[in-house]
Amino acid sequence: MMLKVLDLCFGYHDRPVLDGINFGLGSNELVAILGPNGVGKTTLLKCLNGILKPSGGTIQIHETDIRRMKPRNISRFLAYVPQKNQGGKLTAFDAILLGRRPYITWRIGREDIRKVEAIIRTLGLEQLSLRSLDEMSGGELQKVSIARALVQEPKVLLLDEPTSSLDLKNQQEILSTIRHIVTGHGMAGIMTMHDINSALRFADRVLFMKEGRIFSACHSSDVTPEMVEAVYGLPVAIEMFCGSPVVVPVGINKRA
Amino acid sequence: MHLEEGTVPAGYVKYIWAKISLIIAGLVLLAVLVVFSVSIGSVSYDPMDVLKTLFMSHVSRQLDVVVFNIRLPQVLTAVVAGAGLSVAGVVMQSVLGNPLGSPFTLGISQAAAFGAAFSVMIMGGGLMRSSLSDAITVIRPGLTTVAAFAASMIATGIVIMVARIRKGSPEVMILAGVALGSLCSAATMFLQYFADDVQLAAMVFWTFGDLARVGWRELGIISAVTGACILFFVFNSWNYNAIDAGDETATSLGVNVKVVRFLGMSLASLVTAVIISFVGVIGFVGLVCPHMVRRSIGDDNRFLIPGSLVTGSLLLLAADTAARVMMAPNVLPVAVLTSFAGAPIFLYLLVRGYRR
């Protein structure tokens, strides 16, 4: 297990949000966290990399408690891709270079620049490299943000709704990029999602959250309509379509 | 993940050198302007003679006195104060995540003006004399300086304390600063209303930022504080870049956002407070310069901080030189000019920037 979460709890001002979360993550594994709005998916992700301080429970990296690690060392292990990306008058190259921050103190070295160039080539971002972030589309910004996370050379990638602001083509592109990187480099990935169909297609496992707990965790192919109905409170059917499982709400039509 | 190393792309190297060249060009221009500015005034000298006096040999006794006792301290104060105010603006804009961030957004200048007014009225620093060389001078300027500094640091302390209660939120810092600035203005008006003619003149006169007030000793203090703080800011440029990318991204990169924000805020306020307590209120440099440099060099703090340093020096020195020459032999306080010229430049930049 690369990452282990044991009995994790968190609350905003005494209002409990996460209530005893347990799960583990192995290498080459991509996990999707699903659940209704406000159930604590993003909160869970933020607890994992120390943006929020959990009120109870432990998070372990290779059996080491994260609280006993320096922020700099955590950031060499866990990289985070936020849902919203801020643009500025900064080139994509410099924005990605920022991902080397866990390794640099005073100034960047040639190898930092070489690594940025390598990741730009891996993700095929050569055309963007010297463009300014404030002239980029949502999809381009998201790719830059993923590149910045990857240049941290992390073991685990945390992605907060990586496809929420993207069109259909970009959604598929980003998710298959993430899929390839996770399997191709022995990494692991956790992403929160709303799009259940993409989750079933790209993730190895899905965790359904309900009322601050993990309601069920299983392989993507084992998801049943009953689970989805219990979590979202909406009757659905799951059909195979062109080789992928597709979740379709039932009993609701346009006029209802 | 482990990355295979690629090559250093030529395009990026070129792009970095373009920025470095811009900064170097600014430095050269600044050096020329320093010599020019020392040369001209109510009496003008040959710049070559000034250069000789500065670096090589004695030219004439009169030139020695004018250069070293009168003009050089003022010129160097413009260079240091311009750099300090401008870089403080950059840092505040970054840690507050707000383009309005500047030494003035947080009520520092209003607090300093109140401190000066308080010292004039209550502590009796308000006697004045007139002389031919300098219009009016506040007697016991040391007391006024200390009072102005103390008031602005207290104001900064309150802003930071309020923000601390609200977990260091930048919005709270800005709003608290605006509220405190308004409180200080009201308190200053209260003092002014009850002041006699002489005291009132001294209070108002203090707020006209004027670089001629500074001698070598004061310049030493300003330079030491400004220099140390700028070094600290340069050292933290990657942290400011991270905060510019968003608090969450910064935290996930191992940056302690709260500490960087509080230290940046406190030191930027300190630099500003030191400068304006010695020279009076100089508006707009801290807001305009960073934005001018953002348009040309970009938002990357590695280059934005040195770029703003040079631009701030250039702008304040140019303004001060103009203020000395424009209505010679009368001398305008430089603060009148910075805001007067700064605001239209700023508006022009805004209009041009948003047409993109």
Interface residues (C-beta under 8 A of the other chain):
Chain A: K46 N49 G50 I51 K70 P71 R72 N73 I74 S75 R76 L78 A79 Y80 P82 K84 N85 Q86 G88 K89 L90 T91 F93 D94 A95 L98 G99 R101 P102 I104 W106 R110 E111 I113 R114 K115 E117 A118 I119 I120 R121 T122 S129 L130 S132 S145 R148 L150 V151 Q152 E153 P154 K155 L158 I181 H185 G186 M187
Chain B: M1 H2 L3 E4 E5 G6 T7 V8 P9 G11 Y12 Y15 F235 W238 N239 N241 A242 D244 A245 G246 D247 E248 T249 T251 S252 L253 G254 V255 N256 R294 R295 G298 D299 D300
